[in-house]
């Protein structure tokens, strides 16, 4: 009888912990506006750049990196991030495209895609470009180079 009561107690608190996960996940999600600020800073190569989310979002919409219908406060989803990766020439296939993206995930994504973002900015007529050369696991930056 004690084992049954203990098992019921564990199951009850286990289900409560699982039920609280989405609330924690929502607290760590990033909005379109905050994402735009991080992307603009990465594209410019100036992390100390001070931008308002509305201004950053407008700039990204101008260079057609993000859709024109994005809302400042709407959460960024993995599907939207995959679409942006595709525009940059990167490959990202999310397991659940509708799930919100955390700020930590976005920061890691932007660190990996910083050279692609700067190249995108160069093609759009903003900023400068750095070509990131991968050679035997060692990253080297070579800039600027124009390929025919």
N, C-alpha and C positions, 0 to 999 in steps of 0.2 A: 504494500500500500504506500509506503514511503517513497519507493522508486517511482510509482505512478504520479504522486504529488510533485516530486522533484522534476520529473520529465515535463509535467504540465507547466510548472513554474518556468523552466528553461525555455519551453516553446513560446510561452506568453511574452517574456522579455526579449526573446530573439525576434519575434514578429514585430514588437515595438521598435527595436533597433532598425530593422529593415524599413519600417514605415517612415522613420525619420530621415533616411538617406536622401530622398529627393529634396527635402527642405534644405539640407546642407549643400546639396549639389546646386540648387538654385541660388544660394547665397554666394557661391564661387563662380557663377556664370559671368560672362562679359557681354556688355551691350554692343550694339552696332557702333554707337558713338565712341565708346572707350576703345573698341577694336580699331576704329578709324584713326584715333590718336596714335596708337602704337604703330600702326602701319605707316602713317605719315612720318613719324620719327625715324623708323627704319629706312624708309625710302630716301629721306633727306641725308641720312648718315649723321644726324645730329640728335642724339638721345636727350640732350638738355633743352631741346626746342619746346617752347610753351605754346600749346594749341588748345583751343576750345573744341569740344567734340563736334559741334555743329560746323565749325570751320573745316576741321579735318575731314569730316564726312563729305562736305561739299567738294573739297579738293579731290577726294578719291572718286566721287561721282563724275567730276569733270574729266578725269583721265580714264573713265570707264572701267575702273577696277572693281567697283561695287555697283549694284543696281541702283537706279534712280529712286526706287520706291522704298528704300531702307528707312526705318524709323530709328531715331537716336536711342530710344530706351528699349527697343525690342532686343531680346537675347539672340546672340549669334548661335546658329546651329552648325552641326558638323557638315550638313549638306551644303550650306552656304560657304563654309570654309573650303570644302572640296571644289566648289565652283570657282572660287578665287585661285586656288592652287592650279586648276586647269588653265586659267587665264595666264598664269605665270609660267606655264609649261612644266609644272610639277605634277606628280601623281599622288593623289590621296583618296583612298576609298574608305569611307567611314562604315563602321558596323551598323550604326543607327543614325541615319542622316537627320532625323528630326530631333535628336537629343541636343541639349545646350552644351556649349563649349566652355570649359573653365579658362580663367585668365592664365593659369600656369601652362595649360596646353597651348594657348595662343602664343605666349612668350617663347616657348620652346620651338613652335612652328616657325615663328618669325626669325629666330636665330638661325635656323636651318635654311631659310629661304631668303636671307638678307641680300645675297648677291643677285638673286632673281628679281627681287623687288627694286633694287637700284637699277638693274638693266631695264625693267619695265618703266621706271621713271625716266630713264634716258630716252627710250623709244617714244615716250609721251612728251618729251621736250622739257622735262624737269630734272634737276639734280645732275648726278654724274654716275658713271658705271664702274663697277669693279668686276673683272672676270675671275671667278674662283676656279683654280685648276686643282683637280684631285690627282695626286701622284703617289701611289703606294701608301695610301692612308694618311698622307700629309697634305694639309690644305695650304695652298700658296695663293696669294692675291697678286694678280697681274693687271695693271690698269694704266691707261686705257688702251684697248686694242679694238680695231675694227676688222671684222672678217668680211671677205667678199660675199 
